[in-house]
């Protein structure tokens, strides 16, 4: 008789672990959707493709849906279970990360909303486009690295995100300076100013990737550690 409660508790615990793993996969999978959205956003910017930009904006519902799904599943899980210690940290981190995912998706939308303001035949500047493209490459790498760090619970990989984020910050400053020096032609200057908004959106995506890294450290160590200054 004394083993029955223990067996039931073991089954409940196993079921909880399975649910938690599935919840983590759904959360981390949200970063994969962000990568898709980011790639399409960068392509839209590079080619001034307003139609593609509209597709990105309309597809943001996928990320919003994933956010709501994970959020509601976490609440349901907490209502049925009482996670402690490491499991509770994971649940808290997943809530934080899925919020980061939703914000990254919003920033992709912000990038694409800028494009109609410039028009299909905007007087683009190759140097600024090259900086934006490089910024996109680094931000994409940050997202992938953040994903891997959390999945592997790798603190060193998480902390290394700051190195890439510093390059993103420098590129944003470079784009701003190029925009300021873009000349007096109104269309040319307006396009350059729009690119500073694109750069700002990319910088915010990078910051959210760093946030995911900080959550990795929190899950592993139990201590929240904000990484060193992101604006050197």
Secondary structure, 3 states (H helix, E strand, C coil): CHHHHHHHHHHHHHHHHHHHHHHHHHHHHHHHHHHHHHHHHHHHHHHCCHHHHHHHHHCHHHHHHHHHHHHHHHHHHHHHCCCCHHHHHHHHHHHHHHHHHHHHHHHHHHHHHHHHHHCCCCCCCHHHHHHHHHHHHHHHHHHHHHHHHHHHCCHHHHHCHHHHHHHHHHHHHHHHHHHHCCCCCHHHHHHHHHHHHHHHHHHHHHHHHHHHHHHHHHHHHCCCCCCCCCCC
